[in-house]
């Protein structure tokens, strides 16, 4: 099976413009996202899905330096960008990856792929319900299902956050949720939303002596 990674991001964030190229631990934020992806066992195509707006030209230039494939589409309709990426780079399923998450957990991606290989769900996620911190989300979406439903995604919020359609209509889809084996982390914010998050999350990370994957074990069914 082929699993592609599609990173959605743009430079025109309302709360923190240009955040995906902001410096986090001495490197651009996007570099950390790509680095975490490359630590997984799933070595496949990594696509940057951004907009055709001129503000995203610096992002595209940097992504090319990182060796990413590039797809450019609508500024606000992320669903359209994903459809373009899937048309150009075919795969059985794809990981929806946000460009503001430098602390993605490779073992979650590996587990999602293993689950999907055993049974091709419409979406394998850890957001239904969320038990891992924001910034450690994993969503593996079946390409066939997404392409079949994308014309039904008409709500602006769902166009920007395409997996919302699955959760808002959960009774229509086969969903598998991965949970954390430790409680109390669902409210921990480890995604970069505002400028102040850079220093806050850096300080949180540097204060941890263990590898962060050891802090967030997966809960396995007995």
C-alpha positions, -999 to 999 in steps of 0.1 A, spaced: 0 0 0 11 36 -7 6 62 20 15 97 11 20 126 34 3 159 25 13 189 46 -11 217 45 2 252 53 4 287 41 22 319 51 -10 340 57 -20 327 91 -42 353 107 -29 349 142 8 343 133 17 352 97 47 333 83 47 309 112 57 278 92 90 294 85 95 309 120 125 296 139 119 268 164 150 253 180 172 271 155 154 257 124 123 267 105 91 251 118 85 232 86 119 215 89 108 199 122 75 187 106 94 170 78 121 157 101 95 139 123 78 124 92 111 110 80 115 92 113 85 70 106 87 36 90 66 48 61 89 63 35 68 78 8 61 110 -11 58 142 10 37 168 -6 34 205 4 -1 216 -4 -2 254 -3 -18 282 -22 -11 301 -54 -10 334 -35 23 353 -38 27 353 -1 34 315 -3 63 319 -27 90 319 1 73 288 15 74 270 -18 111 279 -23 120 265 11 100 234 6 118 227 -27 151 230 -8 138 203 16 130 180 -14 92 182 -11 68 179 -39 47 210 -44 10 215 -51 -6 249 -52 -43 257 -52 -70 277 -34 -59 299 -5 -89 290 17 -103 257 2 -79 231 16 -101 203 3 -94 215 -32 -56 215 -25 -58 179 -13 -77 168 -43 -50 184 -66 -23 166 -46 -40 133 -49 -46 137 -86 -9 144 -91 5 119 -65 -17 88 -63 -19 67 -31 -42 43 -13 -44 66 17 -29 99 28 -18 115 61 -32 149 67 -4 168 83 -5 204 96 25 225 92 24 240 127 32 208 145 69 203 152 64 176 178 46 150 157 51 114 170 65 89 144 51 59 164 16 72 159 20 73 122 35 38 122 5 25 142 -20 42 120 -5 26 89 -4 -8 106 -41 -5 116 -51 6 80 -32 -23 65 -51 -48 86 -85 -31 78 -88 -1 54 -109 23 75 -122 55 60 -101 73 86 -76 62 112 -72 91 137 -64 101 173 -89 129 174 -122 110 180 -120 117 209 -87 135 214 -65 120 241 -31 132 227 -21 168 229 -29 193 201 2 192 178 4 154 179 -25 147 157 -25 118 132 -51 113 105 -48 87 78 -76 91 53 -86 66 26 -81 83 -8 -111 66 -25 -135 77 3 -122 113 3 -125 117 -34 -160 103 -33 -172 127 -6 -152 159 -14 -181 174 -35 -203 170 -4 -179 192 17 -196 225 13 -192 241 47 -164 266 49 -150 252 81 -149 217 67 -132 230 35 -105 244 57 -103 214 81 -113 185 58 -113 158 85 -141 176 103 -165 162 77 -157 127 89 -163 136 126 -194 157 119 -209 127 100 -193 99 120 -222 75 115 -215 74 78 -179 64 80 -157 36 93 -135 54 119 -107 39 141 -94 60 170 -60 56 186 -59 66 222 -31 76 246 -25 52 275 -21 81 299 -48 105 308 -48 143 312 -29 153 280 -59 161 258 -57 198 269 -20 202 264 -13 226 235 18 216 215 9 232 182 22 266 172 -8 290 169 8 323 181 43 337 183 44 331 221 39 294 215 75 291 201 92 299 233 66 282 255 69 249 236 106 251 233 109 255 271 84 226 277 104 203 254 138 212 268 125 205 303 117 169 294 145 145 300 129 115 283 122 112 246 88 126 240 75 95 224 80 78 258 57 103 274 27 94 251 23 57 249 -5 42 228 -34 24 245 -37 -10 230 -69 -31 233 -66 -63 254 
